[in-house]
Amino acid sequence: MLRALIYGLTILHLGPGFAFAVLAFGCDSFNPALGDFCTGNQLKTFVWLTLAAWAVLIAGYIVWQAMAGKQQSKS
């Protein structure tokens, strides 16, 4: 149970962390690396980036668990 709690908290905190890093470094005021993605509402962009980061993290966790299950079934 503790492991599931730690995994959940990790995913919940890393999603906004990645979104913040992308906004901070990808949406430079002079020459934005993300282009038109940065021109809109910053909060809306942050929410979409957070949701995308959560989706990637959850998908990675599912793949990791599936691979770990295959390793255990071979043993």
Secondary structure in CASP SS format (residue, H / E / C, confidence):
PFRMAT SS
TARGET T0000
AUTHOR 0000-0000-0000
METHOD secondary structure of the structure
MODEL  1
M C 1.00
L H 1.00
R H 1.00
A H 1.00
L H 1.00
I H 1.00
Y H 1.00
G H 1.00
L H 1.00
T H 1.00
I H 1.00
L H 1.00
H H 1.00
L H 1.00
G H 1.00
P H 1.00
G H 1.00
F H 1.00
A H 1.00
F H 1.00
A H 1.00
V H 1.00
L H 1.00
A H 1.00
F H 1.00
G H 1.00
C C 1.00
D C 1.00
S C 1.00
F C 1.00
N C 1.00
P C 1.00
A C 1.00
L C 1.00
G H 1.00
D H 1.00
F H 1.00
C H 1.00
T C 1.00
G C 1.00
N C 1.00
Q H 1.00
L H 1.00
K H 1.00
T H 1.00
F H 1.00
V H 1.00
W H 1.00
L H 1.00
T H 1.00
L H 1.00
A H 1.00
A H 1.00
W H 1.00
A H 1.00
V H 1.00
L H 1.00
I H 1.00
A H 1.00
G H 1.00
Y H 1.00
I H 1.00
V H 1.00
W H 1.00
Q H 1.00
A H 1.00
M H 1.00
A H 1.00
G H 1.00
K H 1.00
Q H 1.00
Q H 1.00
S H 1.00
K H 1.00
S C 1.00
END
